[in-house]
Amino acid sequence: MFHDIQYIYFDLDDTLMDFTNASKNAFQHLVNHYQWPNDQNTFDIYQKGNHQTWLEFEQNIISSYELRSLRFKRFLTAMNLDEKKDTHEMNQTYINYLIKETTLINGALTLMHFFNNKIPMGILTNGLKEAQRPRLLKADMVHFFKDILVSDEIGISKPNPEIFKLAIQKAGNLPSENILLIGDNLYTDIEAAQKSGFKTAWFNPQGKNLPESINTEIIIEKLEEMIPFFQSHPNIHRCT
């Protein structure tokens, strides 16, 4: 199935690194820092506004600069807290806590070592520049990747087709069908990459149903499940 793959891009958050727990832990440190209520309801309120803000960013409605502030302005408003606080400062405090959270998804290192020096790998991630690279550095993951494309650094985010065009250029202008993207988000990763001609693997640890409107070559619930699909790959065979 993947014998013609010459480059592999990975999404970062909740594909290789556990962002779900990282963001929750960082937010708990944040609310403790400001001495606000630290409970599930508080986090849910933040998550609702944060999700809306990221959607607006991915749809090019707001800039990454506005995103940094707006998600916390929405949180303060929803919680009836002091709206005069410096929300950019809040964002930086949150990021400072976030970059300390570098737990990898189970199987990530196994997969990196399997592909290392065999098939070139890259990162294609939506995220803020002050968070993504420091987290990869702290996790000692940078050396695995030929290219690291962070949306905030290049001014384009998934699912914009332009970021996939750039990814193709970085991969040496390979035919798009010779590039594989592995990601957890059905829309910004899988559907968007498919539309750009990439092959895709949906990382789906919760076992969700695939909508009929979206296609993917394979669905995996564990990262190590990718390995059997590449056992007969010519590069893997030559280097093992």
C-alpha positions as CSV (number, residue, x, y, z in Angstrom):
1,M,0.0,0.0,0.0
2,F,2.8,2.4,0.9
3,H,5.7,1.0,-1.1
4,D,5.9,4.3,-3.1
5,I,6.0,6.6,-0.1
6,Q,9.2,8.7,-0.1
7,Y,8.4,11.2,2.7
8,I,6.3,11.1,5.8
9,Y,4.8,14.1,7.6
10,F,3.4,13.8,11.1
11,D,1.0,16.1,12.8
12,L,2.4,16.9,16.3
13,D,-0.4,17.5,18.9
14,D,-2.2,14.3,19.9
15,T,-0.4,12.4,17.2
16,L,3.1,12.3,18.5
17,M,2.8,14.3,21.6
18,D,0.0,14.1,24.2
19,F,-1.5,17.6,23.9
20,T,-4.8,16.8,25.5
21,N,-3.3,16.2,28.9
22,A,-0.5,18.7,28.4
23,S,-3.0,21.5,27.8
24,K,-5.1,20.5,30.8
25,N,-2.1,20.4,33.1
26,A,-0.8,23.7,31.8
27,F,-4.2,25.3,32.3
28,Q,-4.4,24.0,35.9
29,H,-1.1,25.6,36.6
30,L,-2.3,28.8,35.0
31,V,-5.5,29.1,37.2
32,N,-3.5,28.3,40.3
33,H,-1.1,31.1,39.3
34,Y,-4.0,33.5,39.2
35,Q,-5.8,31.9,42.1
36,W,-9.0,31.2,40.1
37,P,-11.3,28.2,40.5
38,N,-9.5,25.0,39.5
39,D,-12.1,22.5,38.5
40,Q,-13.4,20.7,35.5
41,N,-16.1,23.3,34.8
42,T,-13.4,26.1,34.6
43,F,-11.3,24.0,32.2
44,D,-14.4,23.2,30.1
45,I,-15.2,26.9,29.8
46,Y,-11.7,27.7,28.6
47,Q,-11.7,24.8,26.2
48,K,-15.0,26.0,24.6
49,G,-13.6,29.4,23.9
50,N,-10.1,28.1,22.9
51,H,-11.7,25.7,20.4
52,Q,-13.8,28.5,18.8
53,T,-10.7,30.7,18.6
54,W,-8.6,28.1,16.9
55,L,-11.3,27.4,14.4
56,E,-11.4,31.0,13.5
57,F,-7.6,31.1,13.1
58,E,-7.7,28.0,10.9
59,Q,-10.4,29.6,8.8
60,N,-8.2,32.8,8.4
61,I,-10.7,34.9,10.3
62,I,-8.2,36.0,12.9
63,S,-4.4,36.2,13.1
64,S,-2.2,34.2,15.4
65,Y,-1.5,37.4,17.3
66,E,-5.2,37.8,17.9
67,L,-5.6,34.2,18.8
68,R,-3.1,34.5,21.7
69,S,-5.2,37.2,23.4
70,L,-8.8,36.4,22.2
71,R,-9.0,32.9,23.7
72,F,-8.2,34.3,27.2
73,K,-10.5,37.3,26.7
74,R,-13.3,34.8,26.0
75,F,-12.4,32.9,29.1
76,L,-12.4,35.9,31.4
77,T,-15.8,37.1,30.0
78,A,-17.4,33.6,30.4
79,M,-16.0,33.3,34.0
80,N,-17.0,36.9,34.9
81,L,-13.4,37.6,35.9
82,D,-11.4,40.8,35.7
83,E,-11.4,41.6,32.0
84,K,-8.7,44.2,32.4
85,K,-6.0,41.6,32.8
86,D,-3.3,41.5,30.2
87,T,-4.4,38.5,28.1
88,H,-1.2,38.4,26.2
89,E,0.6,38.0,29.5
90,M,-1.8,35.2,30.4
91,N,-1.1,33.5,27.2
92,Q,2.6,33.6,27.7
93,T,2.2,32.3,31.3
94,Y,0.1,29.4,29.9
95,I,2.7,28.7,27.2
96,N,5.5,28.7,29.8
97,Y,3.7,25.9,31.6
98,L,2.8,24.1,28.4
99,I,6.3,23.7,27.1
100,K,7.2,21.8,30.3
101,E,4.6,19.1,29.3
102,T,6.3,16.8,26.8
103,T,4.8,13.4,27.3
104,L,4.8,11.4,24.0
105,I,2.0,9.3,22.7
106,N,2.6,5.6,23.3
107,G,4.5,4.2,20.3
108,A,5.8,7.5,19.0
109,L,9.5,6.7,19.7
110,T,9.1,3.2,18.4
111,L,7.8,4.5,15.1
112,M,10.4,7.3,14.9
113,H,13.2,4.8,15.4
114,F,11.7,2.5,12.8
115,F,11.6,5.1,10.1
116,N,14.8,6.9,11.1
117,N,17.5,7.0,8.4
118,K,15.1,5.1,6.1
119,I,12.3,7.4,5.0
120,P,12.6,11.2,5.5
121,M,10.2,12.6,8.1
122,G,8.8,16.0,8.8
123,I,6.4,17.7,11.2
124,L,3.3,19.6,9.8
125,T,1.6,21.3,12.8
126,N,-0.8,24.0,13.6
127,G,0.6,25.7,16.7
128,L,2.3,28.8,18.1
129,K,6.0,29.1,17.4
130,E,6.9,29.7,21.1
131,A,5.3,26.4,22.0
132,Q,5.9,23.8,19.2
133,R,9.7,23.9,18.7
134,P,10.5,24.2,22.4
135,R,8.3,21.2,23.2
136,L,10.0,19.1,20.4
137,L,13.4,20.2,21.7
138,K,12.6,19.3,25.3
139,A,11.3,15.9,24.2
140,D,14.6,15.3,22.2
141,M,12.6,14.7,19.0
142,V,14.0,17.3,16.6
143,H,16.8,15.2,15.2
144,F,14.3,12.8,13.7
145,F,12.8,15.3,11.3
146,K,14.2,16.8,8.1
147,D,11.6,19.6,8.1
148,I,9.5,21.1,10.9
149,L,6.6,23.3,9.5
150,V,4.8,25.3,12.2
151,S,1.8,27.3,11.0
152,D,2.6,30.3,13.2
153,E,6.1,30.5,11.7
154,I,5.1,30.4,8.1
155,G,1.8,32.3,8.4
156,I,-0.4,29.5,6.9
157,S,-2.3,26.9,8.9
158,K,-3.9,23.6,8.0
159,P,-6.3,23.0,6.3
160,N,-5.2,25.8,3.9
161,P,-3.9,24.1,0.7
162,E,-1.0,26.5,0.6
163,I,0.6,24.8,3.6
164,F,0.5,21.5,1.8
165,K,2.1,23.0,-1.2
166,L,4.9,24.3,1.0
167,A,5.2,20.8,2.5
168,I,5.6,19.3,-1.0
169,Q,8.3,21.8,-1.8
170,K,10.2,21.0,1.4
171,A,9.9,17.3,0.6
172,G,11.8,18.0,-2.7
173,N,8.8,18.6,-4.9
174,L,7.9,14.9,-4.8
175,P,4.6,13.9,-6.4
176,S,2.0,14.4,-3.7
177,E,0.9,10.8,-3.9
178,N,4.4,9.8,-2.7
179,I,3.9,11.7,0.5
180,L,2.1,10.3,3.6
181,L,0.6,12.3,6.3
182,I,-0.2,10.7,9.7
183,G,-2.5,12.8,11.9
184,D,-5.4,12.7,14.3
185,N,-7.6,15.5,13.1
186,L,-10.1,14.3,10.4
187,Y,-10.5,17.8,8.9
188,T,-7.2,19.7,9.2
189,D,-5.0,16.6,8.7
190,I,-6.8,13.8,6.8
191,E,-9.3,15.6,4.6
192,A,-7.0,18.5,3.9
193,A,-4.1,16.3,3.0
194,Q,-6.2,14.1,0.8
195,K,-7.4,17.1,-1.1
196,S,-3.8,18.0,-1.8
197,G,-3.1,14.5,-3.1
198,F,-1.3,13.1,-0.1
199,K,-1.8,9.5,1.1
200,T,-3.1,9.6,4.7
201,A,-3.2,7.5,7.9
202,W,-5.8,8.5,10.4
203,F,-4.6,8.1,14.0
204,N,-7.8,7.3,15.8
205,P,-7.1,6.0,19.3
206,Q,-10.7,6.5,20.4
207,G,-12.1,4.3,17.7
208,K,-14.4,6.9,16.2
209,N,-16.4,6.3,13.0
210,L,-15.0,7.6,9.8
211,P,-17.5,10.0,8.1
212,E,-18.6,8.8,4.6
213,S,-17.4,12.2,3.2
214,I,-13.8,11.6,4.1
215,N,-11.4,9.0,2.7
216,T,-8.1,7.7,4.2
217,E,-5.8,4.8,3.2
218,I,-5.8,3.3,6.7
219,I,-7.1,3.9,10.2
220,I,-4.8,3.1,13.2
221,E,-5.6,3.1,16.9
222,K,-1.9,2.6,17.9
223,L,1.1,4.2,16.2
224,E,2.9,0.9,16.0
225,E,0.2,-0.3,13.7
226,M,1.9,1.6,10.9
227,I,5.0,-0.6,11.0
228,P,3.5,-3.7,9.3
229,F,2.4,-1.6,6.3
230,F,6.1,-0.7,5.7
231,Q,7.8,-4.0,6.3
232,S,8.0,-4.6,2.6
233,H,9.0,-1.0,1.7
234,P,12.2,-1.0,-0.4
235,N,13.9,1.5,1.8
236,I,13.1,-0.4,5.0
237,H,14.2,-3.6,3.5
238,R,17.5,-2.1,2.3
239,C,18.4,-0.5,5.6
240,T,17.4,-3.2,8.1
